[in-house]
């Protein structure tokens, strides 16, 4: 069994409040869940209105599938015009590690 996750450090565009931040982050999280069938959450920078940290994770039977899905998630997030992806950190571990 393989477990993998990816964490994003995101800069939001023209966002002036935490309410506006939620209007960008919530749809992003919902779309990641729906499209890629991953667990996803805002995992940091909750009190900053222009920054967010988002994490996505999944469990897979083989490493190739895990890497494929996490890479697709990263490409999807990077392509969103309303956000700027500052960094992405990816990690995979095997259950026997």
C-alpha positions in Angstrom: 0.0 0.0 0.0 1.2 3.5 -0.9 0.2 6.7 0.9 1.0 10.0 -0.8 0.2 13.7 -0.3 1.0 17.0 -1.8 1.0 20.4 -0.1 0.5 23.7 -1.9 1.5 27.2 -0.8 -0.9 29.5 -2.6 -1.1 33.2 -3.1 -4.6 34.4 -3.9 -5.2 37.2 -6.4 -7.5 40.2 -5.7 -8.8 39.0 -2.4 -9.5 41.6 0.3 -11.1 39.5 3.1 -11.4 36.1 4.6 -14.9 35.8 3.1 -13.5 36.4 -0.4 -10.7 33.8 0.3 -13.4 31.2 1.2 -15.1 32.0 -2.1 -12.0 30.9 -3.9 -10.7 28.1 -1.7 -14.0 26.2 -1.2 -14.7 25.6 -4.9 -11.1 24.6 -5.4 -11.3 22.0 -2.7 -14.6 20.7 -4.0 -13.3 20.4 -7.5 -10.2 18.5 -6.4 -12.3 16.1 -4.4 -14.7 15.5 -7.3 -12.2 15.4 -10.2 -9.4 13.4 -8.6 -11.1 11.5 -5.7 -8.5 12.7 -3.1 -8.9 13.9 0.4 -8.3 17.6 0.5 -8.3 20.4 3.1 -7.0 23.9 3.8 -4.1 23.0 6.2 -2.5 26.4 6.9 -2.6 30.2 6.8 -6.2 30.2 7.9 -6.1 33.8 9.2 -4.4 35.3 6.2 -6.7 36.5 3.5 -4.3 36.3 0.5 -2.4 33.1 1.4 -3.5 29.6 1.8 -1.9 26.2 2.3 -3.9 23.3 0.8 -3.1 19.6 1.2 -4.4 16.6 -0.8 -3.7 13.0 -0.1 -4.6 9.5 -1.2 -3.9 5.8 -0.7 -3.1 3.6 -3.7 -2.1 0.1 -4.5 0.9 1.1 -6.5 3.3 4.0 -6.6 2.8 4.8 -10.3 -0.9 5.5 -9.8 -0.2 7.6 -6.7 2.4 9.7 -8.5 0.1 10.1 -11.6 -2.8 11.4 -9.5 -0.7 13.8 -7.4 1.0 15.2 -10.5 -2.4 15.7 -12.1 -3.6 17.5 -9.0 -0.5 19.8 -9.1 -1.1 20.6 -12.8 -4.7 21.4 -12.1 -3.9 23.8 -9.2 -1.1 25.5 -11.1 -3.4 26.1 -14.1 -6.0 28.0 -12.0 -5.9 31.7 -13.1 -7.2 33.1 -9.8 -4.3 31.7 -7.8 -0.6 31.7 -7.9 1.1 28.5 -6.9 4.2 29.5 -4.9 5.4 26.0 -4.1 4.3 22.4 -4.0 5.8 19.6 -1.8 5.0 16.0 -2.6 5.7 12.9 -0.6 5.0 9.2 -1.0 5.6 6.4 1.5 5.1 2.6 1.3 3.3 0.8 4.1 6.4 -1.3 4.8 8.7 1.8 5.3 
